[in-house]
Amino acid sequence: MSSSNKDSCHHHETLKIGIVGFGPFAQFLAKTMIRQGHSLTATSRSDYSDLCNQMGIKFFREMTQFCEAENDVVLLCTSIISSLQVVQSNPFNLLTRRALFVDVLSVKEYPRDLLLNLLPDDCDLVCTHPMFGPESGKNGWKGLPMVFERVRVRDQNLCSTFLGIFEREGCRMVEMTCQEHDKLAAKTQFVTHTIGRMLSEMEIEPTPMDTKGFQMLLQLRETMCQHSFDLYLGLFKHNRFAIEELNNMERALQTVKKKLMEGMDKK
């Protein structure tokens, strides 16, 4: 960025954003970024060139070409499970300019450590987790939480401009450490997914006499099972606080069962 536009209102500068991994979540974010006037490139294991053409995004099959595309921001939208392999196999040392790296994974300590280890030292890093997706964000992002940590930021202006994308849409910006995020996500996101998966294993079905509460459970199962098992596994495998919550849930069921059994024995 030239020094002249350093001082202009950062929210309306346009960025060149390169997306690595162009699945449904990346496509969902890209639509808003394009609407705001940013210019996008993408690369992915699958060939998304047709979709990208329609959206006005330049698609690169070759990672080398992607690295030469002079992006201000490199946005990692891979799955949690494949992120290590993707970051290891990509020649980010070929980047022709110092980029701000941003990940959007649903766990945070894991990508932070991975990227601090494998990225060129002169690249800045912001770890983010937009706590919404194509379903919950389809009518706009107003009031939806966007969690982030400025892990290594030297170019404050570039960082603010990127975060400004979410501010402009009215997201609730929540700044917290990656560790804090993982602690809370284990208690919220992972527990929610687990209950959804349990209901699915129990094969619950609608009945002619459903209560509102039961309908909510059916809805929860429905929503959680739209996510891949790989995502769910990633939430568990790469969040060190998840096992504790899984054990808590198991203990809670045992406690409730014990109370019922004790109640049965009372005369």
ABEGO torsion letter per residue (X at the ends): XBAAAAABBAAABBBBBBBBEABAAAAAAAAAAAAAGBBBBBBBABBAAAAAAAAGBBBBABAAAAAAAGBABBBBABBAAAAAAAAAABBAAABABBBBBBBABABAAAAAAAAAAABBAABBBBBBBBABBAAAAAAEABGBBBBBBBABBABAAAAAAAAAAAAAAGBBBBBBBAAAAAAAAAAAAAAAAAAAAAAAAAGBBBBAABBAAAAAAAAAAAAAAABBAAAAAAAAAABAAAAAAAAAAAAAAAAAAAAAAAAAABX
